[in-house]
Amino acid sequence: MTEILVEFLKEYSYPILFIWSIMEGETGLIMAGILSHTGDMNLWLSILVAGIGGFVGDTIYFFIGRLNKKYVAKKLKNHRRKFALAYLLLKRYGWIIIFIQRYMYGMRTIIPIAIGMTKYSTTKFLIINFISAIIWAAITILLAWYFGEELIKFLETLKGYWYLAIPLALLFLGMVFYYFKKTTQK
């Protein structure tokens, strides 16, 4: 089964990396770095694909905020504090917040949406977002590529403890369920 999954990842690695970078990012970038380390992916092409995927994802969020202000405000009313914080961060730090938002846990999708809801320049956002996405992809993939051998050894060690995956997965799913239940109750 593992071999089938690995072959699937090798065969469709770039489209998977692109889609993963739109939605989430870091885990896919680390896998791309490891696959680049083993020679199954091209390092520079991986950085480009992941950077463009990250750019596209944040651009989608920006335009969701720009084109649907009332709907977003209504649907995400439970996240008003995060939107207020994003707005304050933009006012205080300007373009820097766009540059570092992809490293801010819990704010990664909120910040582009919040910026889209303001009168911030679309062109300026797109330029800063593109540069930031490429740098984000380069840093993450290059680190995973550089430490590829150590990461592979770590993953091999984890395989010996496969039975821990079930309780960890259940714990993770429980935390996700708790988070969504708590946020929808407000």
Secondary structure, 3 states (H helix, E strand, C coil): CHHHHHHHHHHCHHHHHHHHHHHCCHHHHHHHHHHHHCCCCCHHHHHHHHHHHHHHHHHHHHHHHHHCHHHHHHHCHHHHHHHHHHHHHHHHHCHHHHHHHHHCCCCCCHHHHHHHCCCCCHHHHHHHHHHHHHHHHHHHHHHHHHCHHHHHHHHHHHHCCHHHHHHHHHHHHHHHHHHHHHHHHC
